């Protein structure tokens, strides 16, 4: 039930941000791919490469503590601009 709900949400999302994960532990890791395949913008913030990097619209290899605030500011600005 929980996984099915997560898959439905991933399919309906416009933006999927994966932070600090190798995206190797299934089935949760597959949510990034499901979101991307259904049109979500996929952003990965992780120090190391992941199996989903090729699907990502943006891959950030900076420390999470500095990358995440900058990423969230950018998302907020885009949302405010009506993108």
N, C-alpha and C positions, 0 to 999 in steps of 0.2 A: 504494500500500500504506500509506504513512504517513498520508495524508489519510483513507483509509478507516478506519484504526485510530482516528484523532482523532475522526472522526464517531461511531464506535461508543462511544467513551468519553464524548463530549459527550451522546449520547442517554441514557446510563446514569447520568450525574452527578446528584447531588442539589443541588449548589451549583456555579455557574460564576462565577468572578470574573475580570473583564477589567480590567487595570490599565495605565494609561498608553498607551492605544491609541485611534486614531480609529475603529477597527472599519470601515474603508473598503477595506482591501486584501483582495481575494477570492483564493482561497476560504477562507482562514483566518478572516476576519471572520464568515463565516456560522456558525461553530461556536457563537457566542453565541446566535444565533437558534435553532439546532438544539437546544441544551441547554434553552432556555426553552420551546420547543414540546413538549418531551418531559418537562416537569414540573420542571426544575431551577429553583432560586432563582437569578436572575441579578442580580449586583451589578457595576456599572460604576464604576470610579474613574478619572476623566479630567477634565482642565481644561476641555475643550470638549465640546459636544454630540456625540453619535454617532447613527447611524441606528438603533441598537438601544435607545435610551433609553426609548422607549415600551413595550418589552417587559420592561424591567428592574424588579425588585422594589425596588431601591434604586440611586440614582445619587448619587455623591459627587463634589463639585466642589472639594474641598480639595486642598492639595498632597499628593502621594503620600507624602512623608516623614512626615507627621503622620497622614494618613488611613489608611494601610495598617496601622500598628501598632494603631490603635484598632479597625479592622475585624477584624483577626485576634484581638484580645482578645475582642471580642464573639462571634465564631464559636466560640472556645474555651469561653467561658462557656455558650453554647447547647449545645454538644456535651457539656459536663460536666453540664448539667441534663437531658440525655436528650431534647432536642427534635429 
